[in-house]
Amino acid sequence: MYYRITKVTHEAGKREEMLAVLKSKEDVLNAFEGLHWVKMIAVSDTVTMAVSEYGSEDQLRSVEGRFREVMVDLMPFMAGPPEVSTGDTFWVHQNV
């Protein structure tokens, strides 16, 4: 598995508006080959971490341009450019 981790700093109190934009992009995201899921984690009222899981690095790279199309509609809420990191899984722990 390969992951994209995006830290977004945004205006306080804008989560519902950001959620509406994200929901409007679900068809676009569903067309991303290799994308398994996206999870948004509210770190604070002004910081959100987005974690996306892909089947491979090649699949993530193949949709990067289209991913920017999703992010552009979130720009009005952002206090700065997103910080993006990517990487592969090297360890997993699950309670059974």
Biopython code that builds the backbone (N, CA, C, O; Angstrom):
import numpy as np
from Bio.PDB.StructureBuilder import StructureBuilder

atoms = [
    (1, "MET", "N", (0.837, -1.176, 0.000)),
    (1, "MET", "CA", (0.000, 0.000, 0.000)),
    (1, "MET", "C", (0.887, 1.248, 0.000)),
    (1, "MET", "O", (2.012, 1.230, 0.499)),
    (2, "TYR", "N", (0.357, 2.318, -0.567)),
    (2, "TYR", "CA", (1.088, 3.575, -0.655)),
    (2, "TYR", "C", (0.146, 4.692, -0.191)),
    (2, "TYR", "O", (-1.055, 4.649, -0.455)),
    (3, "TYR", "N", (0.696, 5.674, 0.489)),
    (3, "TYR", "CA", (-0.140, 6.694, 1.138)),
    (3, "TYR", "C", (0.275, 8.102, 0.760)),
    (3, "TYR", "O", (1.447, 8.393, 0.520)),
    (4, "ARG", "N", (-0.725, 8.961, 0.716)),
    (4, "ARG", "CA", (-0.530, 10.402, 0.587)),
    (4, "ARG", "C", (-1.060, 10.998, 1.884)),
    (4, "ARG", "O", (-2.211, 10.772, 2.257)),
    (5, "ILE", "N", (-0.213, 11.761, 2.567)),
    (5, "ILE", "CA", (-0.599, 12.419, 3.810)),
    (5, "ILE", "C", (-0.519, 13.909, 3.565)),
    (5, "ILE", "O", (0.536, 14.432, 3.205)),
    (6, "THR", "N", (-1.638, 14.595, 3.759)),
    (6, "THR", "CA", (-1.706, 16.025, 3.463)),
    (6, "THR", "C", (-2.138, 16.781, 4.706)),
    (6, "THR", "O", (-3.194, 16.505, 5.276)),
    (7, "LYS", "N", (-1.317, 17.737, 5.122)),
    (7, "LYS", "CA", (-1.658, 18.614, 6.245)),
    (7, "LYS", "C", (-2.206, 19.909, 5.661)),
    (7, "LYS", "O", (-1.552, 20.584, 4.867)),
    (8, "VAL", "N", (-3.429, 20.234, 6.079)),
    (8, "VAL", "CA", (-4.096, 21.436, 5.587)),
    (8, "VAL", "C", (-4.376, 22.357, 6.770)),
    (8, "VAL", "O", (-5.021, 21.963, 7.741)),
    (9, "THR", "N", (-3.883, 23.584, 6.673)),
    (9, "THR", "CA", (-4.207, 24.605, 7.660)),
    (9, "THR", "C", (-5.294, 25.479, 7.039)),
    (9, "THR", "O", (-5.144, 25.967, 5.919)),
    (10, "HIS", "N", (-6.379, 25.671, 7.771)),
    (10, "HIS", "CA", (-7.551, 26.346, 7.211)),
    (10, "HIS", "C", (-8.174, 27.275, 8.241)),
    (10, "HIS", "O", (-7.787, 27.288, 9.410)),
    (11, "GLU", "N", (-9.134, 28.037, 7.787)),
    (11, "GLU", "CA", (-9.858, 28.953, 8.665)),
    (11, "GLU", "C", (-10.659, 28.162, 9.696)),
    (11, "GLU", "O", (-11.202, 27.102, 9.387)),
    (12, "ALA", "N", (-10.730, 28.674, 10.903)),
    (12, "ALA", "CA", (-11.528, 28.054, 11.959)),
    (12, "ALA", "C", (-13.009, 28.082, 11.579)),
    (12, "ALA", "O", (-13.481, 29.026, 10.945)),
    (13, "GLY", "N", (-13.720, 27.051, 11.968)),
    (13, "GLY", "CA", (-15.159, 27.013, 11.762)),
    (13, "GLY", "C", (-15.602, 26.737, 10.343)),
    (13, "GLY", "O", (-16.766, 26.969, 10.017)),
    (14, "LYS", "N", (-14.722, 26.252, 9.485)),
    (14, "LYS", "CA", (-15.072, 26.023, 8.072)),
    (14, "LYS", "C", (-15.241, 24.551, 7.720)),
    (14, "LYS", "O", (-15.379, 24.205, 6.547)),
    (15, "ARG", "N", (-15.232, 23.681, 8.730)),
    (15, "ARG", "CA", (-15.271, 22.247, 8.448)),
    (15, "ARG", "C", (-16.504, 21.847, 7.637)),
    (15, "ARG", "O", (-16.385, 21.068, 6.692)),
    (16, "GLU", "N", (-17.675, 22.358, 7.984)),
    (16, "GLU", "CA", (-18.898, 21.975, 7.262)),
    (16, "GLU", "C", (-18.843, 22.420, 5.797)),
    (16, "GLU", "O", (-19.267, 21.686, 4.905)),
    (17, "GLU", "N", (-18.319, 23.620, 5.557)),
    (17, "GLU", "CA", (-18.201, 24.099, 4.177)),
    (17, "GLU", "C", (-17.185, 23.255, 3.400)),
    (17, "GLU", "O", (-17.405, 22.935, 2.232)),
    (18, "MET", "N", (-16.080, 22.899, 4.048)),
    (18, "MET", "CA", (-15.081, 22.047, 3.403)),
    (18, "MET", "C", (-15.679, 20.670, 3.110)),
    (18, "MET", "O", (-15.430, 20.095, 2.050)),
    (19, "LEU", "N", (-16.461, 20.147, 4.043)),
    (19, "LEU", "CA", (-17.106, 18.855, 3.860)),
    (19, "LEU", "C", (-18.046, 18.875, 2.662)),
    (19, "LEU", "O", (-18.112, 17.902, 1.911)),
    (20, "ALA", "N", (-18.762, 19.957, 2.479)),
    (20, "ALA", "CA", (-19.666, 20.079, 1.329)),
    (20, "ALA", "C", (-18.883, 20.017, 0.021)),
    (20, "ALA", "O", (-19.313, 19.361, -0.928)),
    (21, "VAL", "N", (-17.746, 20.691, -0.037)),
    (21, "VAL", "CA", (-16.900, 20.647, -1.241)),
    (21, "VAL", "C", (-16.411, 19.221, -1.472)),
    (21, "VAL", "O", (-16.476, 18.713, -2.592)),
    (22, "LEU", "N", (-15.923, 18.577, -0.416)),
    (22, "LEU", "CA", (-15.415, 17.210, -0.553)),
    (22, "LEU", "C", (-16.511, 16.256, -1.030)),
    (22, "LEU", "O", (-16.266, 15.420, -1.900)),
    (23, "LYS", "N", (-17.693, 16.370, -0.480)),
    (23, "LYS", "CA", (-18.796, 15.503, -0.900)),
    (23, "LYS", "C", (-19.150, 15.732, -2.365)),
    (23, "LYS", "O", (-19.542, 14.796, -3.063)),
    (24, "SER", "N", (-19.015, 16.969, -2.833)),
    (24, "SER", "CA", (-19.313, 17.273, -4.238)),
    (24, "SER", "C", (-18.273, 16.663, -5.183)),
    (24, "SER", "O", (-18.502, 16.589, -6.390)),
    (25, "LYS", "N", (-17.150, 16.233, -4.647)),
    (25, "LYS", "CA", (-16.065, 15.661, -5.449)),
    (25, "LYS", "C", (-16.015, 14.131, -5.380)),
    (25, "LYS", "O", (-15.083, 13.527, -5.913)),
    (26, "GLU", "N", (-16.984, 13.505, -4.745)),
    (26, "GLU", "CA", (-16.937, 12.060, -4.562)),
    (26, "GLU", "C", (-16.897, 11.291, -5.877)),
    (26, "GLU", "O", (-16.203, 10.278, -5.967)),
    (27, "ASP", "N", (-17.620, 11.743, -6.899)),
    (27, "ASP", "CA", (-17.577, 11.056, -8.193)),
    (27, "ASP", "C", (-16.184, 11.132, -8.810)),
    (27, "ASP", "O", (-15.712, 10.165, -9.407)),
    (28, "VAL", "N", (-15.531, 12.276, -8.667)),
    (28, "VAL", "CA", (-14.165, 12.436, -9.176)),
    (28, "VAL", "C", (-13.239, 11.470, -8.447)),
    (28, "VAL", "O", (-12.451, 10.764, -9.078)),
    (29, "LEU", "N", (-13.331, 11.437, -7.123)),
    (29, "LEU", "CA", (-12.473, 10.551, -6.334)),
    (29, "LEU", "C", (-12.749, 9.081, -6.633)),
    (29, "LEU", "O", (-11.820, 8.273, -6.661)),
    (30, "ASN", "N", (-14.000, 8.728, -6.854)),
    (30, "ASN", "CA", (-14.347, 7.339, -7.170)),
    (30, "ASN", "C", (-13.712, 6.878, -8.473)),
    (30, "ASN", "O", (-13.535, 5.677, -8.679)),
    (31, "ALA", "N", (-13.369, 7.800, -9.347)),
    (31, "ALA", "CA", (-12.747, 7.456, -10.626)),
    (31, "ALA", "C", (-11.227, 7.313, -10.531)),
    (31, "ALA", "O", (-10.586, 6.955, -11.519)),
    (32, "PHE", "N", (-10.644, 7.579, -9.379)),
    (32, "PHE", "CA", (-9.196, 7.454, -9.194)),
    (32, "PHE", "C", (-8.832, 5.975, -9.088)),
    (32, "PHE", "O", (-9.110, 5.334, -8.075)),
    (33, "GLU", "N", (-8.218, 5.442, -10.120)),
    (33, "GLU", "CA", (-7.818, 4.032, -10.096)),
    (33, "GLU", "C", (-6.784, 3.806, -8.996)),
    (33, "GLU", "O", (-5.787, 4.522, -8.909)),
    (34, "GLY", "N", (-7.033, 2.817, -8.171)),
    (34, "GLY", "CA", (-6.100, 2.469, -7.115)),
    (34, "GLY", "C", (-6.359, 3.137, -5.782)),
    (34, "GLY", "O", (-5.756, 2.755, -4.779)),
    (35, "LEU", "N", (-7.246, 4.133, -5.742)),
    (35, "LEU", "CA", (-7.563, 4.798, -4.481)),
    (35, "LEU", "C", (-8.501, 3.906, -3.678)),
    (35, "LEU", "O", (-9.595, 3.574, -4.133)),
    (36, "HIS", "N", (-8.063, 3.519, -2.475)),
    (36, "HIS", "CA", (-8.883, 2.666, -1.620)),
    (36, "HIS", "C", (-9.777, 3.491, -0.712)),
    (36, "HIS", "O", (-10.965, 3.203, -0.572)),
    (37, "TRP", "N", (-9.202, 4.521, -0.093)),
    (37, "TRP", "CA", (-9.985, 5.369, 0.821)),
    (37, "TRP", "C", (-9.228, 6.659, 1.104)),
    (37, "TRP", "O", (-8.024, 6.771, 0.876)),
    (38, "VAL", "N", (-9.992, 7.633, 1.614)),
    (38, "VAL", "CA", (-9.443, 8.898, 2.111)),
    (38, "VAL", "C", (-10.046, 9.117, 3.489)),
    (38, "VAL", "O", (-11.256, 8.976, 3.671)),
    (39, "LYS", "N", (-9.214, 9.458, 4.453)),
    (39, "LYS", "CA", (-9.699, 9.780, 5.795)),
    (39, "LYS", "C", (-9.204, 11.167, 6.163)),
    (39, "LYS", "O", (-8.035, 11.496, 5.962)),
    (40, "MET", "N", (-10.107, 11.975, 6.703)),
    (40, "MET", "CA", (-9.777, 13.324, 7.155)),
    (40, "MET", "C", (-9.785, 13.307, 8.678)),
    (40, "MET", "O", (-10.757, 12.874, 9.297)),
    (41, "ILE", "N", (-8.697, 13.780, 9.276)),
    (41, "ILE", "CA", (-8.563, 13.791, 10.726)),
    (41, "ILE", "C", (-8.471, 15.237, 11.182)),
    (41, "ILE", "O", (-7.564, 15.960, 10.769)),
    (42, "ALA", "N", (-9.400, 15.668, 12.031)),
    (42, "ALA", "CA", (-9.391, 17.037, 12.561)),
    (42, "ALA", "C", (-8.397, 17.083, 13.720)),
    (42, "ALA", "O", (-8.687, 16.587, 14.809)),
    (43, "VAL", "N", (-7.243, 17.668, 13.489)),
    (43, "VAL", "CA", (-6.216, 17.779, 14.516)),
    (43, "VAL", "C", (-6.552, 18.923, 15.471)),
    (43, "VAL", "O", (-6.304, 18.839, 16.674)),
    (44, "SER", "N", (-7.115, 19.980, 14.919)),
    (44, "SER", "CA", (-7.578, 21.122, 15.705)),
    (44, "SER", "C", (-8.653, 21.822, 14.884)),
    (44, "SER", "O", (-9.047, 21.326, 13.829)),
    (45, "ASP", "N", (-9.125, 22.963, 15.356)),
    (45, "ASP", "CA", (-10.147, 23.709, 14.618)),
    (45, "ASP", "C", (-9.585, 24.317, 13.332)),
    (45, "ASP", "O", (-10.343, 24.729, 12.454)),
    (46, "THR", "N", (-8.251, 24.373, 13.222)),
    (46, "THR", "CA", (-7.628, 24.982, 12.041)),
    (46, "THR", "C", (-6.659, 24.064, 11.301)),
    (46, "THR", "O", (-6.055, 24.483, 10.313)),
    (47, "VAL", "N", (-6.500, 22.830, 11.753)),
    (47, "VAL", "CA", (-5.588, 21.898, 11.090)),
    (47, "VAL", "C", (-6.289, 20.571, 10.846)),
    (47, "VAL", "O", (-6.886, 19.992, 11.753)),
    (48, "THR", "N", (-6.207, 20.101, 9.616)),
    (48, "THR", "CA", (-6.762, 18.812, 9.229)),
    (48, "THR", "C", (-5.682, 18.013, 8.519)),
    (48, "THR", "O", (-4.930, 18.544, 7.702)),
    (49, "MET", "N", (-5.620, 16.721, 8.845)),
    (49, "MET", "CA", (-4.723, 15.800, 8.159)),
    (49, "MET", "C", (-5.586, 14.902, 7.286)),
    (49, "MET", "O", (-6.568, 14.326, 7.754)),
    (50, "ALA", "N", (-5.216, 14.787, 6.025)),
    (50, "ALA", "CA", (-5.903, 13.876, 5.111)),
    (50, "ALA", "C", (-4.950, 12.732, 4.797)),
    (50, "ALA", "O", (-3.795, 12.960, 4.437)),
    (51, "VAL", "N", (-5.434, 11.507, 4.932)),
    (51, "VAL", "CA", (-4.638, 10.332, 4.617)),
    (51, "VAL", "C", (-5.385, 9.563, 3.536)),
    (51, "VAL", "O", (-6.558, 9.227, 3.696)),
    (52, "SER", "N", (-4.690, 9.287, 2.431)),
    (52, "SER", "CA", (-5.275, 8.549, 1.316)),
    (52, "SER", "C", (-4.467, 7.286, 1.087)),
    (52, "SER", "O", (-3.237, 7.326, 1.075)),
    (53, "GLU", "N", (-5.154, 6.161, 0.905)),
    (53, "GLU", "CA", (-4.471, 4.899, 0.642)),
    (53, "GLU", "C", (-4.678, 4.489, -0.808)),
    (53, "GLU", "O", (-5.799, 4.481, -1.318)),
    (54, "TYR", "N", (-3.570, 4.150, -1.459)),
    (54, "TYR", "CA", (-3.565, 3.679, -2.843)),
    (54, "TYR", "C", (-2.936, 2.299, -2.896)),
    (54, "TYR", "O", (-2.191, 1.917, -1.994)),
    (55, "GLY", "N", (-3.224, 1.566, -3.925)),
    (55, "GLY", "CA", (-2.651, 0.244, -4.097)),
    (55, "GLY", "C", (-1.163, 0.273, -4.366)),
    (55, "GLY", "O", (-0.444, -0.650, -3.984)),
    (56, "SER", "N", (-0.685, 1.334, -5.027)),
    (56, "SER", "CA", (0.735, 1.428, -5.354)),
    (56, "SER", "C", (1.133, 2.892, -5.549)),
    (56, "SER", "O", (0.286, 3.771, -5.710)),
    (57, "GLU", "N", (2.433, 3.122, -5.529)),
    (57, "GLU", "CA", (2.945, 4.471, -5.797)),
    (57, "GLU", "C", (2.587, 4.910, -7.208)),
    (57, "GLU", "O", (2.237, 6.072, -7.417)),
    (58, "ASP", "N", (2.666, 4.015, -8.173)),
    (58, "ASP", "CA", (2.321, 4.369, -9.557)),
    (58, "ASP", "C", (0.874, 4.826, -9.674)),
    (58, "ASP", "O", (0.575, 5.764, -10.413)),
    (59, "GLN", "N", (-0.027, 4.167, -8.946)),
    (59, "GLN", "CA", (-1.433, 4.575, -8.994)),
    (59, "GLN", "C", (-1.621, 5.964, -8.391)),
    (59, "GLN", "O", (-2.379, 6.774, -8.925)),
    (60, "LEU", "N", (-0.942, 6.243, -7.290)),
    (60, "LEU", "CA", (-1.019, 7.576, -6.688)),
    (60, "LEU", "C", (-0.483, 8.614, -7.663)),
    (60, "LEU", "O", (-1.128, 9.637, -7.891)),
    (61, "ARG", "N", (0.673, 8.368, -8.233)),
    (61, "ARG", "CA", (1.295, 9.332, -9.156)),
    (61, "ARG", "C", (0.418, 9.583, -10.382)),
    (61, "ARG", "O", (0.388, 10.696, -10.908)),
    (62, "SER", "N", (-0.291, 8.556, -10.834)),
    (62, "SER", "CA", (-1.105, 8.707, -12.046)),
    (62, "SER", "C", (-2.303, 9.626, -11.854)),
    (62, "SER", "O", (-2.859, 10.120, -12.835)),
    (63, "VAL", "N", (-2.712, 9.865, -10.604)),
    (63, "VAL", "CA", (-3.884, 10.728, -10.364)),
    (63, "VAL", "C", (-3.518, 12.059, -9.706)),
    (63, "VAL", "O", (-4.411, 12.828, -9.349)),
    (64, "GLU", "N", (-2.227, 12.347, -9.538)),
    (64, "GLU", "CA", (-1.836, 13.576, -8.844)),
    (64, "GLU", "C", (-2.423, 14.835, -9.479)),
    (64, "GLU", "O", (-2.879, 15.727, -8.764)),
    (65, "GLY", "N", (-2.418, 14.923, -10.801)),
    (65, "GLY", "CA", (-2.978, 16.100, -11.469)),
    (65, "GLY", "C", (-4.453, 16.264, -11.199)),
    (65, "GLY", "O", (-4.927, 17.379, -10.978)),
    (66, "ARG", "N", (-5.179, 15.173, -11.214)),
    (66, "ARG", "CA", (-6.616, 15.232, -10.931)),
    (66, "ARG", "C", (-6.870, 15.504, -9.454)),
    (66, "ARG", "O", (-7.883, 16.112, -9.106)),
    (67, "PHE", "N", (-5.966, 15.063, -8.581)),
    (67, "PHE", "CA", (-6.108, 15.353, -7.155)),
    (67, "PHE", "C", (-6.018, 16.860, -6.917)),
    (67, "PHE", "O", (-6.730, 17.401, -6.070)),
    (68, "ARG", "N", (-5.158, 17.525, -7.652)),
    (68, "ARG", "CA", (-5.041, 18.990, -7.532)),
    (68, "ARG", "C", (-6.362, 19.673, -7.894)),
    (68, "ARG", "O", (-6.704, 20.711, -7.328)),
    (69, "GLU", "N", (-7.103, 19.084, -8.842)),
    (69, "GLU", "CA", (-8.416, 19.628, -9.211)),
    (69, "GLU", "C", (-9.370, 19.607, -8.015)),
    (69, "GLU", "O", (-10.177, 20.521, -7.843)),
    (70, "VAL", "N", (-9.275, 18.576, -7.200)),
    (70, "VAL", "CA", (-10.107, 18.479, -5.999)),
    (70, "VAL", "C", (-9.673, 19.556, -5.003)),
    (70, "VAL", "O", (-10.505, 20.247, -4.415)),
    (71, "MET", "N", (-8.366, 19.684, -4.825)),
    (71, "MET", "CA", (-7.833, 20.621, -3.835)),
    (71, "MET", "C", (-8.098, 22.083, -4.194)),
    (71, "MET", "O", (-8.233, 22.917, -3.299)),
    (72, "VAL", "N", (-8.175, 22.406, -5.477)),
    (72, "VAL", "CA", (-8.329, 23.809, -5.867)),
    (72, "VAL", "C", (-9.621, 24.414, -5.304)),
    (72, "VAL", "O", (-9.649, 25.603, -4.987)),
    (73, "ASP", "N", (-10.666, 23.638, -5.178)),
    (73, "ASP", "CA", (-11.923, 24.149, -4.639)),
    (73, "ASP", "C", (-11.883, 24.312, -3.123)),
    (73, "ASP", "O", (-12.767, 24.938, -2.538)),
    (74, "LEU", "N", (-10.855, 23.748, -2.490)),
    (74, "LEU", "CA", (-10.676, 23.929, -1.043)),
    (74, "LEU", "C", (-9.780, 25.127, -0.727)),
    (74, "LEU", "O", (-9.711, 25.565, 0.421)),
    (75, "MET", "N", (-9.104, 25.651, -1.730)),
    (75, "MET", "CA", (-8.154, 26.749, -1.521)),
    (75, "MET", "C", (-8.759, 27.969, -0.817)),
    (75, "MET", "O", (-8.073, 28.582, 0.001)),
    (76, "PRO", "N", (-10.003, 28.347, -1.093)),
    (76, "PRO", "CA", (-10.555, 29.519, -0.397)),
    (76, "PRO", "C", (-10.604, 29.370, 1.129)),
    (76, "PRO", "O", (-10.673, 30.368, 1.847)),
    (77, "PHE", "N", (-10.569, 28.139, 1.622)),
    (77, "PHE", "CA", (-10.622, 27.901, 3.063)),
    (77, "PHE", "C", (-9.239, 27.796, 3.699)),
    (77, "PHE", "O", (-9.107, 27.837, 4.922)),
    (78, "MET", "N", (-8.215, 27.663, 2.868)),
    (78, "MET", "CA", (-6.872, 27.386, 3.371)),
    (78, "MET", "C", (-6.130, 28.644, 3.790)),
    (78, "MET", "O", (-6.252, 29.700, 3.168)),
    (79, "ALA", "N", (-5.359, 28.506, 4.859)),
    (79, "ALA", "CA", (-4.543, 29.609, 5.360)),
    (79, "ALA", "C", (-3.136, 29.568, 4.769)),
    (79, "ALA", "O", (-2.319, 30.441, 5.060)),
    (80, "GLY", "N", (-2.850, 28.575, 3.951)),
    (80, "GLY", "CA", (-1.545, 28.415, 3.321)),
    (80, "GLY", "C", (-1.563, 27.180, 2.458)),
    (80, "GLY", "O", (-2.549, 26.444, 2.448)),
    (81, "PRO", "N", (-0.482, 26.937, 1.728)),
    (81, "PRO", "CA", (-0.451, 25.750, 0.872)),
    (81, "PRO", "C", (-0.417, 24.471, 1.699)),
    (81, "PRO", "O", (0.161, 24.453, 2.786)),
    (82, "PRO", "N", (-1.032, 23.398, 1.193)),
    (82, "PRO", "CA", (-1.009, 22.135, 1.918)),
    (82, "PRO", "C", (0.411, 21.565, 1.953)),
    (82, "PRO", "O", (1.205, 21.789, 1.039)),
    (83, "GLU", "N", (0.715, 20.829, 3.018)),
    (83, "GLU", "CA", (1.988, 20.123, 3.141)),
    (83, "GLU", "C", (1.730, 18.660, 2.807)),
    (83, "GLU", "O", (0.950, 17.991, 3.486)),
    (84, "VAL", "N", (2.389, 18.162, 1.757)),
    (84, "VAL", "CA", (2.117, 16.812, 1.268)),
    (84, "VAL", "C", (3.338, 15.916, 1.467)),
    (84, "VAL", "O", (4.467, 16.295, 1.157)),
    (85, "SER", "N", (3.079, 14.721, 1.990)),
    (85, "SER", "CA", (4.092, 13.679, 2.113)),
    (85, "SER", "C", (3.509, 12.406, 1.534)),
    (85, "SER", "O", (2.293, 12.215, 1.541)),
    (86, "THR", "N", (4.377, 11.528, 1.029)),
    (86, "THR", "CA", (3.929, 10.238, 0.527)),
    (86, "THR", "C", (4.877, 9.156, 1.027)),
    (86, "THR", "O", (6.032, 9.427, 1.353)),
    (87, "GLY", "N", (4.374, 7.934, 1.080)),
    (87, "GLY", "CA", (5.229, 6.829, 1.497)),
    (87, "GLY", "C", (4.495, 5.512, 1.488)),
    (87, "GLY", "O", (3.277, 5.444, 1.324)),
    (88, "ASP", "N", (5.284, 4.459, 1.671)),
    (88, "ASP", "CA", (4.707, 3.124, 1.668)),
    (88, "ASP", "C", (4.592, 2.573, 3.086)),
    (88, "ASP", "O", (5.207, 3.086, 4.021)),
    (89, "THR", "N", (3.804, 1.534, 3.223)),
    (89, "THR", "CA", (3.611, 0.878, 4.507)),
    (89, "THR", "C", (4.820, 0.013, 4.814)),
    (89, "THR", "O", (5.255, -0.769, 3.968)),
    (90, "PHE", "N", (5.371, 0.148, 6.027)),
    (90, "PHE", "CA", (6.441, -0.757, 6.406)),
    (90, "PHE", "C", (6.131, -1.518, 7.683)),
    (90, "PHE", "O", (6.883, -2.417, 8.060)),
    (91, "TRP", "N", (5.027, -1.174, 8.364)),
    (91, "TRP", "CA", (4.590, -1.925, 9.539)),
    (91, "TRP", "C", (3.139, -1.611, 9.822)),
    (91, "TRP", "O", (2.693, -0.480, 9.628)),
    (92, "VAL", "N", (2.398, -2.610, 10.283)),
    (92, "VAL", "CA", (0.990, -2.455, 10.624)),
    (92, "VAL", "C", (0.719, -3.221, 11.904)),
    (92, "VAL", "O", (1.210, -4.337, 12.075)),
    (93, "HIS", "N", (-0.046, -2.645, 12.793)),
    (93, "HIS", "CA", (-0.535, -3.359, 13.976)),
    (93, "HIS", "C", (-2.050, -3.260, 13.975)),
    (93, "HIS", "O", (-2.600, -2.174, 13.788)),
    (94, "GLN", "N", (-2.726, -4.373, 14.179)),
    (94, "GLN", "CA", (-4.179, -4.391, 14.303)),
    (94, "GLN", "C", (-4.538, -5.244, 15.508)),
    (94, "GLN", "O", (-4.015, -6.344, 15.687)),
    (95, "ASN", "N", (-5.429, -4.725, 16.323)),
    (95, "ASN", "CA", (-5.979, -5.547, 17.412)),
    (95, "ASN", "C", (-6.943, -6.535, 16.809)),
    (95, "ASN", "O", (-7.742, -6.180, 15.943)),
    (96, "VAL", "N", (-6.879, -7.758, 17.253)),
    (96, "VAL", "CA", (-7.774, -8.777, 16.703)),
    (96, "VAL", "C", (-8.778, -9.235, 17.718)),
    (96, "VAL", "O", (-9.609, -10.092, 17.421)),
]
sb = StructureBuilder()
sb.init_structure("model")
sb.init_model(0)
sb.init_chain("A")
sb.init_seg("    ")
for serial, (resi, resn, name, xyz) in enumerate(atoms, 1):
    if name == "N":
        sb.init_residue(resn, " ", resi, " ")
    sb.init_atom(name, np.array(xyz, "f"), 0.0, 1.0, " ", f" {name:<3s}", serial, name[0])
structure = sb.get_structure()
